[in-house]
Amino acid sequence: MTSAGGNHPIPYQLTLFLVWPGTAIFVGVGAAFGYWMDGVEERQRETVQRLQNKLVAAREMRAERQTALEAKSREAFAELEEKTRQAAQ
């Protein structure tokens, strides 16, 4: 095999990896990082959605608890008024 630049037996692209072995490591690390970054957005969306669902469920439970507490308070207040009326008679 000869390259276009002369009688060199190894193509120029391969000489980068042979002359600078660190280049191959750098390319491998860069490719792995790119592959990892490709899934980051999807994982973030899943995490945010899961947290939003938990928050909505917690708010619904709080609202139900508050409604039940208010209803119980009204009942207790009505009982207290009734006792007060009976005591006044």
PyMOL commands that set and color helices and strands:
alter all, ss='L'
color gray80, all
select helices_A, chain A and resi 12-19+21-88
alter helices_A, ss='H'
color red, helices_A
deselect
rebuild
show_as cartoon
